[in-house]
């Protein structure tokens, strides 16, 4: 039976040296890919509105904003995550009943590591933790068919990544995850029907609240320890029963994620590649196609 303290123990034992060379390389590639996505989104209207929002409200200048400037760490997590996510061009993970974008967690991880004065290895280790948690919960506890968004798994992943970056101890980490997983469970309506700006901002909001939860736990705030398996917890209220033994997990799930070649839905990548191959192979002029 999964328990938040088991997850916290897994998080606390994470180390860069435990990553395979392949995982280390793939994490570095994901960081570069995410930064490329972020730079591409700097001038999008909702991103500019978010930047104006943060500038108006202010914040202790303890964390760096991609594109320049500094603000409070949880707000940096919000903004930087929005940049990574907004173009819908960042990486994907395909589980049987869920699709997510694990690099959505980068903003939270960056905020935690920078606040703690961590290294590049610390950054990649914390990111590996976030990838592992989000992907494995997507595998074992999908929530899409229940009407909830994949950001629900993200509340556990981003909090775990931020806690790792901050260097929280196992007890603090457990509380960070418990607070985040209890307080923030988003609806799938974000990605159905008429699509709004929120489609690109839902996970950044997750990054904001999960990072905030980690800082609360750092200060000594406690969360419900039975968030996963308890009465009215994650299993009972949303996911249903599942089994996930965190003591058996590694940090390699990043190697199963996918980087997009084309800025389109991940499921369409092979179709687009095939269409372009047909165009090249048969000298097809797209302008000559009526229907």
N, C-alpha and C positions, 0 to 999 in steps of 0.2 A: 504494500500500500504506500503510494507516494506521500511524503511528508516534507514540509517546507524546511525542516532542519536537515533532512537528508540532502536536499538540494543545496542548502547553505554549506554543508560540509564539502560537497562536490566543488562548489565555487571556491571555497577557501583553499583547496588543494591544487587549484589550477596553476600551472607554471609554464613559462615559455619553452623550457627545455622538454616538456612533455609533448609538445607539438612535433609532428613529423616535419621533415623538410618540405614535403609537398604542401602541408597545411600552412606552414610559415609563408611559403611563396604565394599561395592562393590568397591569404589574408592581405599580404602587401598589394597584390593585384586589385583586391576588392577596395582597399583604401584609395588607390589611385583612380579606379573607376568611379568611386563615389565622389571624389573631389572633382573629377571631370563633370559629372552630373550636376554637382553643386554650382560650379562656375557657370555652367550653361543656364542655370535657373536664376541667376542674380537679378535680372531685370524683369522677371515675370511680375505681373500686377499684384497677385496675392502676396508674393514674397516682399515686394516693396511696401505693401500695406502692413505686413508683419514687422518689417524693420522700423517703419514709422511708429507703430504701436510700442515697440521696445524702447525706441528713442524717447518717446513721450513719457513713458513710465520710469525709465532709468533703471539702474541696478548697479550694485558693486562691481567694479571692473576687474573681475577675477578670472574670466574665461574669454578666449578669443573667438570672434565671429569670423567665419569664412567671408572674405571680401573686405575685411578691415573693421576695426573697432573691437570693443570689449564690453561685457556685461556680466551679470550674475550667472553662475554656472547652469542653473535650471533653465534660465531664459536662453542661454547659448545653446543648450541642448535642443530647445524648441526651434530656434532659428536655423541652426546648422542641419538639423534633421529635415526641416522643411526644404532647404536647398538640395539636399541629397535626394529627397523623395519626389519633389514636385513635378519634374519632367516625366516621371514614371519610366525612367530609363535605367534605374539601378537594378542590381541583381535579383534573382528570384530563387525560391525553393519550392519544388513541387512535391507535396505529400499526397497521399491517396485521397484525403478529404479536405485539403486545405492548400492554399497558395499564399506565400508570404514573400517579403523582401527583407532578408536579414540585415542587409547593410543599413536599413532604417535605424539600427541601433548605434551607428557610429557617433552621432551627436551626443548621446548620453555617455558613451565611453570616453569620448574626448573631454567632456566636461569634468568627469570624475578624475581622470588621469591628470589633467592640467591642474586642477585644484590641489591634488595631492603631490604635485611636483614629480610625477612619474616619468618613466623613460619610454622610448619607442617599443621596447619589448613588453613593457607593462600595458601599453596601448593594444598591441596585438593579442596579448593574453586575454585581456578583458573583452576584446572583440570576439575572440574565439569562444569564450564563455557564453556571450550573448547569442552567437550563432547556434551553439549547441543546444541551448535551452529553448530558443524559439523553434528550431527545426524539430527537435525531438518531441516537444509538446504538440507541434503540428502533426507529427506522425501518429502519436498515441492519443491525443485529445483534441481532434478537430471540432470546431464550434460553428462552422458556416451553416450547416443544416439546422442548427438550433436558432438561427437568426442573429448570431453574434459575429462580430468582425474578427479578422485574424490579429488585430491589435490586442485582443484578449490574451493570447499567448505572449504577445509583445510586452505586456505589463510585467510578466515574470522575467522575460529576457532582458529588457532594458534595465530593470532594477538590478538584476544579477550582474550585468555588465558595468553599471555605474558603481555598484558596491565593490566589485573587483578593482575597478580603477581607483576608487577611494582607499582601498586597502582595509576595508571594514573586517572585523573579526567575524567568526561564524554566527555568533548570536545577533550581532548588528545586521549582518547580511540576511538572516532569517526574518528579522523584523522588517527590513526594507522590502523584501519580496512579499511578505504578508500584507503590509500596508498597500503596496502597489496592486497586488492581485485582488485584494478585497474592494478597493475604492473605485476602480476604473475598469468597467466592462462595457465596451462600446457595441452599438448595434450595426448590423450588416447593411442597413438601409443606406449607409454611406456609399455603397457600390452597386445599388440597384436603382432602376427608374431614372429620373432626371439627375444627371451627375452635376455636382456643385464643386466649388473650390475645396470643400472639405475632404474630397477623395484624396487629394494630395497633402492634406494637413492633418488627417486623423492620426497617423502614426507619429508625426512630430509632436502632437499633443500627448501621445503616449510617452514619448521620450521626455517631455517636459515633466509630466506627473510622476513618472517612474524615477527620474533623477531627483526630483523634489522628495520623493519617498525615501530614497537612499540617504539624503542629507538629514531628513527627520530622524531616521534610525541612527545615524551617526551622532546625533544630539541626545539619544537615549529614549526617543519615542518608540513605543512597542506596538506591534500589530498582532492580530489573531493567529496563534500558532497552528490552528487547524484549518487554515484558509483553503487547503486543497481537499482534504478528506472529511472535514467536520460537518456537522449539521448545518445545512444551508450554505455550505462551502462550494468550491469550484465544481467538484464532482456532482454533488447533490443538486445544485441549481442550474448548471450549464452543461458540462461536458459528459456527464455520466461516468460510470466506473471505468478506470483504465489502470494499467500497471506499468510503472516506469521506475526501475531500480537505478538511482543516480550513482550508486557505488560502482556500477558496471559501465558507466559512460566514459568516453574519451573526449577529445577536443577536435575531432576530425571532420565533423559534419560540414564544415565550410567547403570541403572538397567535393561535396555533392550539390553545391549551389551552382547557378547558371548566370553567366554574364550575357546581357543582350547585345546582339550585333546591330539590331534595328530597333528604333524607338517605337515599339508596338508591344501588344500583349505577348507575354512569354510563350503562350501556346501557339502563336502565329509565326514564330521565328523560322521554323522549317518550311512552312508554306511560302513565306516571303522569299526564302533562299531558292526554293524550287521554281517560283514564278520568274525570278531573275535569271536562273539557269535556262529556262525555256526561252526567255526573251533573247538571251545571248546566243543560244544554240540554233534558234530558228529565225534570227534577224527580225523579230517582231517589233513593229512600230506601235507603241502604246496609243499614239494619237490616231491610229487607223482603226482602233477598236471602238465599235459603237455600243456593244453590250456584252 
